[in-house]
């Protein structure tokens, strides 16, 4: 007897009626580790370890959903060159297989960008926390990409009032954007580069003394409050026609205070 034949003969408890009358908004699987081929800049694709969360809505008449079917659908996509724009096809498959009204998926992973030191031109990859997220509710679709970018900030006030030097620190920019459904792709590296250009200086994995001198002086000549960086990012996001809404925040890990500086801005239907 084939495995599928045996399964058809086994009792399917999930499909039994439930008498409590409660529709469940999201039910599914989370923290599934899976290797994924992520589409990169100039076809520089890379395999990442993604942590995946998937769910569907469950009508009140069903006792449960079929958890294994999420993994079966995921298995069809894990070897493809995957981008944020592809999530809608995965969600449509989930809805069809599980006969659901709405579906949700999120892929969280570290995305590597080859960074070249500014003077010595030594290269080494830098890892960025990224995610692709999709929500398909009926015919309404929402596609969200997130990146977390470390940067350097140098305080304009400290530079202005000091005879020499100025305090600087590492900051983290968290950026979440709703992607407009267009033919032009937007990649994690697009958002990462945009954020780095708004900072006092970007970060590098490897720096020799001449590189360190360059980065230190660059930050000194480009002082920015967290408010400055946030506003510069907002301007670029508003100008990008591929983006239909965003939420961004920056937190600077202050070097002369026992607290952090923080700023946040949200525009459009990001939630």
N, C-alpha and C positions, 0 to 999 in steps of 0.2 A: 504493500500500500504506500502511495506517495505521501510525503509530509503534508502537502496541501490537503490531501484527502482526509488525513487524520485530523487536521485542524478543523476542517468543515464539520466533522462529527463531534468535536468537543463542544461543550456548552460555552456559549459566549455571554458571560455575565454582564459585560459592559453595555450590551444592547438591551438589557432588561429595563422595564419601566421603573422610574423613580417617582414616588408619590408625594414628595415634599414640596414640589412646585417652585423650585429655585433654579433660575438660569445662572450658569457659571460664566463669568466674563472671560477668564483665562484659565486653561488647564493644559498641561503639557509636560515637557522635560526641560531640565536646565543643567548647566555645568557639564555638557558633553564636550570632551576634548577630541578634536579632529584635525588632521592636517588638511590645509586648504591652499590652493594655488591662487594667490591674489594678484590681480592685474596691476602692473606698475607703470611708471612713466617710461615712454619710449619702448614699450614692450619688455621692460625690465621686470618680468614677473618673478615672484618669490613665493616659496612655500612657507606658510606660517602655521603655528599651532593655535587654532581658534577655539575659544570656549563658547559654546553655542547654547542659546535658550530659544525654545520654540513652543508655541501654544496656539490653541484655537478656542473659540467660544463653544459652550456645551449647552444645548437646549434642556429644559427642565425635565423632559420625558425620558432622557437617557441617564442611566446610572453612572456611566464612565466613558472615557474616550479610549482609543487604541494607541497606547504609547509607542509600540514597536513601529507603527506606520510613520511616525516622525523621522525615525532613524532611517527607514527605508527611502523616504524622499530625500533626506540629507545625503544619503549615499550616492544618489544620482548626480549631485552637484559638487561633491568634494574633490573630484579630479579635474574639474573644468577651470579655466581661467576666470576667476570670480571677481566681480566688481560690485559696487553698491547698486548699480542699475539692474543687476540680475536678481535681486531679492524678490521682486514682484513675481517673477516666474516661479520661484520656489514657493511663494505664498499661495499662488493660484493652484499649484499642485497639491499643497497641504489641504487647502479648502476642498478641493475635489475629492481627494482620497478619504478625508475624514468627514465629508458632507457637512461642513461648518459654514456659518455666516461670516465669521471673521477669523483672521489668522495673524500671528505675530512671530517675528524671528529677530534675533540679535546675535551678531558674530563679534566677539571681542578678541583682539590679537595684538601682538607687537609687530610693528611695521618698521623695517630697517631702511635707512637712507645712508648712502655712502657719503661721508663728510670728508672734505679735503681741507687740511690746515692751510691758513691763508698765505703763509710765506714759504714754508718748506714743502708744501703740496703733498704731505703724507696723508694717506687715506685710511679710514677705519669707519665701519658702520656705527650709526647711532640709532638706538631703538626708541620708538615712539608708541605709546598706548593709543590704539585706534579701535573703532567699532563701526560696523554697518548695522543698521536697524530698519526694519520695515513693518508697517501696519497696513493690512488690507481689510477694511470693514465694509462689506457689501461691494460696491464699485469704487468706494473712496479709498485712495492709496496715499500713504505718507512714507517718504524715503528720507532717512536721517543718517548722516555721517558725523562721527565725533573723532576728534584728535586731542591729545594732551601734549603740549609743546613746552620744553624747558628753555628759558631764555635768561639773559642778563639785563638787569635794570641798574642805572646809576642815578642817584638822587640829584635833581637840578638845584634844590635848595642847599644841599650840602656843598656842592661845587661852588655856588655863589657866595657863601658866607665863609668859606675856608681859605686860608692862605695857600695851602697845598692840599692835593688829594680830594677825595669825595667818597662817601660810603656807597658801596654797590653790593648787590646780592643776586642770588639765583631766584627766578620766579617761574611759576608754572601757569601757562595759559591753557584753559580748557575751552574748547570750541565745539559747538554742536550746530550743524546746519541742516535745514530742510532743503533737499535738492529738487529743483524744478525739473519736470519731465521734459527734457530736451534731448536732441541727438548727441550733443557734446558731453562727453564724460567729464566727471570731476573725480580726481584721485586724491588719496590721503596726502601725497606729496605736494599737491597744489595748495592745500590748506596749511600744511607745515611751513612751506616756503613763505607764504603770505604772512603768517604770524611772525616768523623770524625777522622779516624785513621791517617790522614795526617796533622791534625791541632796540635797546641800546646796543646789544650785540647778540649774535647767536652763539650757541655752545658747540664745542668740538670734543671728540673723544681723545685725540692725541694732539698735544701742543709742545713744540720745542720752544727754547727761550725767545727766538725771534718771533714766533707765532704769538707767544704770550704777550710780548711787548706790543704787537700790533692790536691784539684783542683788547688789552687794557686801555690803550690810547684811543681806540675806536669808541669804546664805551664812554670814556671821559669826554670826548668831543660830541657825544650823542646822548646827553643826559635825558632821562624820561621818568616821570612819575608813573604809577600804575594807571592813573587817569589818562595820561598821554598815550600810553600803549593801547589802552582800551578804545579810546576815540579813534586812533589811527586804524585799528582793526575794523571798527564799525563802519568807517568810511569805505574801506575796501570791500566789505561784505555787501554794503548797499549798492555798490557799483557793479557787482558780479551778477549778471543776468541768470546765471545757473542756480542761484541761491534764492529761495522763496521765503526764508525766515531763518532766524538764528538765535542762539543763546551763547554768550561768551563771558568768561570770568577770568581774572588774573589775580594770583596771590603771590606776593613777594615775601620771601622768608628773610625778614629784616636782620641786618647785621649789627645794628646798634640799639635795637629795641627788643624787649621780651614779648613782642606781639608782631603779627604780620599785617601788611597793608593789603587791601583787597578791593576790587571793583568788579561790577557785573552789569551786563546789559542784555536784554532780550527783546526781539522784535519779530513780528509775524507769528503764524500759527505753528510753533515748534512743538508744542505738546501733543 
